Amino acid sequence: MEPLHVDHSHWYTPAVELTPLPEEVTPFTDIVAAICDEDWTQTCSALLSVRRIVRHDPDAFKAHSCCALGKCIVQTRNLRSVVCKTALLCCTEILETYEEELLFSDEDFNIEVLSKLIEVSSSGKRFLAQQSHQALQAFLNCVSPKKFISFALSVVEHPNPMFRSIVVDLIRELLWSERSSMLQVLQLKYSHSRIYMFNRMQLS
């Protein structure tokens, strides 16, 4: 539940309404570090600042984008819903702005980002549903179809049925939009039994 004594609405500012930060601003390294501040209000303020920088000065922030995304992903597991929602908004902004080569040179990090976003989406929290869906779509659009299929199949046997359901829906959505090329990827990279398992997977 969101704290009632704090005005949190400005942290949810829509992307199109984000304004540039003042010229005399805290160094980017300090802003990124503040994403994991012990004071949750400072965390939310840092996340909003990152969104504003990425929106209006993406080239200047490029060197910090991967680190910022990693810290945002950590905060998507925050017990405060307001922090989690603000972190998801920031993840979406970063994923929509920067290219795959910049953000995802480390395969373990790729899988971590995807897994954490799916975990939030599968949590059943209505307050976070829209933001988690948007973040997943941003991830799907950021990485190449071949790489996404590889990541998704690596987590497709997760014990949580809702998690598996979301993975299958994402793969199905991608296969539908990239039918011929993605089927070739599956056939080349995975055994027929693994593909059959995916097609016949029980989601409950």
C-alpha positions as CSV (number, residue, x, y, z in Angstrom):
1,M,0.0,0.0,0.0
2,E,1.2,3.5,-0.8
3,P,2.0,5.8,2.1
4,L,-0.8,8.3,2.6
5,H,1.4,11.1,4.1
6,V,3.6,11.6,1.0
7,D,2.6,13.1,-2.3
8,H,3.8,10.5,-4.7
9,S,2.0,11.6,-7.9
10,H,4.9,13.5,-9.3
11,W,7.0,10.3,-9.3
12,Y,4.6,8.8,-11.8
13,T,4.8,11.7,-14.3
14,P,4.0,10.3,-17.8
15,A,7.0,10.2,-20.1
16,V,5.7,12.9,-22.4
17,E,5.4,15.3,-19.5
18,L,8.9,14.8,-18.2
19,T,10.9,18.0,-18.1
20,P,14.7,18.5,-18.3
21,L,16.7,18.7,-15.1
22,P,18.2,22.1,-14.2
23,E,21.6,22.7,-15.6
24,E,23.2,22.7,-12.1
25,V,22.4,19.2,-11.3
26,T,23.9,16.4,-9.1
27,P,26.6,14.3,-10.9
28,F,25.0,11.4,-12.8
29,T,27.1,8.9,-10.7
30,D,25.5,10.2,-7.5
31,I,22.0,10.1,-9.0
32,V,22.4,6.5,-10.0
33,A,23.8,5.6,-6.6
34,A,20.8,7.2,-4.9
35,I,18.5,4.7,-6.6
36,C,19.5,2.3,-3.8
37,D,19.4,4.9,-1.1
38,E,18.1,3.7,2.3
39,D,15.6,6.6,2.3
40,W,12.8,5.4,-0.1
41,T,11.8,8.9,-1.0
42,Q,15.4,9.6,-2.1
43,T,15.2,6.5,-4.2
44,C,12.0,7.6,-6.0
45,S,13.4,11.1,-6.6
46,A,16.6,9.5,-8.1
47,L,14.5,7.3,-10.4
48,L,12.5,10.3,-11.5
49,S,15.7,12.2,-12.2
50,V,17.1,9.4,-14.3
51,R,13.9,9.3,-16.3
52,R,14.2,13.1,-16.9
53,I,17.8,12.8,-18.0
54,V,17.2,9.8,-20.3
55,R,14.3,11.6,-21.9
56,H,16.1,14.9,-22.6
57,D,19.8,14.1,-22.6
58,P,20.2,10.4,-23.5
59,D,23.6,10.7,-25.0
60,A,25.1,12.3,-21.9
61,F,23.7,9.5,-19.7
62,K,24.6,6.7,-22.1
63,A,27.7,5.5,-20.0
64,H,25.5,5.2,-16.9
65,S,22.5,3.5,-18.6
66,C,23.4,-0.1,-17.9
67,C,24.3,0.5,-14.2
68,A,21.1,2.5,-13.8
69,L,19.0,-0.3,-15.3
70,G,20.6,-2.8,-12.9
71,K,19.7,-0.7,-9.9
72,C,16.2,-0.2,-11.2
73,I,15.7,-3.9,-11.5
74,V,16.8,-4.3,-7.9
75,Q,14.1,-1.8,-6.9
76,T,11.3,-3.7,-8.7
77,R,11.5,-6.1,-5.8
78,N,11.1,-3.3,-3.2
79,L,8.4,-4.0,-0.6
80,R,7.0,-0.5,-1.1
81,S,4.7,-0.5,-4.1
82,V,5.5,3.2,-4.8
83,V,9.2,2.4,-5.2
84,C,8.5,-0.6,-7.4
85,K,6.2,1.3,-9.7
86,T,8.6,4.2,-10.0
87,A,11.4,1.7,-10.8
88,L,9.3,0.0,-13.5
89,L,8.7,3.4,-15.1
90,C,12.4,4.0,-15.1
91,C,13.2,0.6,-16.6
92,T,10.8,1.3,-19.4
93,E,12.4,4.6,-20.1
94,I,15.9,3.1,-20.3
95,L,14.8,0.1,-22.4
96,E,12.9,2.3,-24.8
97,T,15.9,4.7,-25.3
98,Y,19.1,2.6,-25.5
99,E,20.1,-0.1,-27.8
100,E,20.6,-3.8,-26.9
101,E,24.4,-3.7,-27.5
102,L,24.8,-1.0,-24.8
103,L,22.5,-2.5,-22.2
104,F,22.9,-6.3,-22.7
105,S,26.5,-7.3,-23.3
106,D,26.3,-9.7,-20.3
107,E,23.9,-12.7,-20.9
108,D,23.4,-13.3,-17.2
109,F,22.3,-9.7,-16.8
110,N,19.9,-10.1,-19.7
111,I,18.2,-13.1,-18.0
112,E,18.1,-11.3,-14.7
113,V,16.3,-8.3,-16.1
114,L,13.8,-10.5,-18.0
115,S,13.2,-12.7,-15.0
116,K,12.7,-9.9,-12.5
117,L,10.2,-8.1,-14.9
118,I,8.2,-11.3,-15.3
119,E,8.3,-11.9,-11.6
120,V,6.7,-8.5,-11.0
121,S,4.2,-9.1,-13.7
122,S,3.3,-12.5,-12.3
123,S,2.8,-11.2,-8.8
124,G,-0.8,-10.4,-9.4
125,K,-0.5,-6.8,-8.0
126,R,-3.0,-4.7,-10.0
127,F,-1.3,-1.5,-8.9
128,L,1.8,-2.6,-10.9
129,A,0.1,-4.4,-13.8
130,Q,0.3,-1.7,-16.4
131,Q,3.9,-0.6,-15.6
132,S,5.2,-4.2,-15.5
133,H,3.5,-4.9,-18.9
134,Q,5.0,-1.8,-20.4
135,A,8.5,-2.7,-19.1
136,L,8.2,-6.2,-20.6
137,Q,7.2,-4.8,-23.9
138,A,10.1,-2.4,-23.8
139,F,12.4,-5.3,-23.2
140,L,10.9,-7.3,-26.0
141,N,11.4,-4.4,-28.4
142,C,14.9,-3.7,-27.2
143,V,16.6,-7.1,-27.7
144,S,16.8,-9.0,-31.0
145,P,14.1,-11.7,-31.5
146,K,16.7,-14.4,-31.6
147,K,18.2,-13.3,-28.3
148,F,14.8,-12.9,-26.6
149,I,13.8,-16.4,-27.6
150,S,17.0,-17.7,-26.1
151,F,16.5,-15.8,-22.8
152,A,12.8,-16.8,-22.6
153,L,13.4,-20.5,-23.2
154,S,16.1,-20.5,-20.4
155,V,13.4,-19.6,-17.9
156,V,10.4,-21.3,-19.4
157,E,10.5,-24.1,-16.8
158,H,10.0,-21.8,-13.8
159,P,8.0,-23.4,-11.0
160,N,5.5,-20.5,-10.9
161,P,2.7,-21.3,-13.3
162,M,1.8,-17.6,-13.8
163,F,5.5,-16.9,-14.6
164,R,5.4,-19.7,-17.2
165,S,2.2,-18.4,-18.6
166,I,3.7,-14.9,-19.2
167,V,6.8,-16.4,-20.8
168,V,4.7,-18.5,-23.2
169,D,2.5,-15.5,-24.0
170,L,5.6,-13.4,-24.8
171,I,7.2,-16.1,-27.0
172,R,3.9,-16.7,-28.7
173,E,3.5,-12.9,-29.4
174,L,7.0,-12.8,-30.8
175,L,6.6,-15.9,-32.9
176,W,3.4,-14.5,-34.4
177,S,5.1,-11.3,-35.4
178,E,8.3,-13.0,-36.6
179,R,6.8,-16.4,-37.6
180,S,9.2,-17.8,-40.2
181,S,12.5,-16.5,-38.9
182,M,11.7,-17.5,-35.2
183,L,10.7,-21.0,-36.1
184,Q,14.1,-21.4,-37.8
185,V,15.8,-20.1,-34.7
186,L,14.0,-22.6,-32.6
187,Q,14.8,-25.5,-34.9
188,L,18.4,-24.7,-35.1
189,K,19.1,-23.9,-31.5
190,Y,16.8,-26.4,-29.6
191,S,15.9,-30.0,-29.9
192,H,12.5,-31.0,-31.2
193,S,11.6,-32.4,-27.8
194,R,12.2,-29.0,-26.2
195,I,10.1,-27.2,-28.8
196,Y,7.4,-29.9,-28.3
197,M,7.6,-29.3,-24.5
198,F,7.1,-25.6,-25.1
199,N,4.1,-26.1,-27.3
200,R,2.5,-28.7,-24.9
201,M,3.4,-27.0,-21.7
202,Q,0.8,-27.2,-18.9
203,L,0.3,-23.8,-17.4
204,S,-1.5,-24.9,-14.3
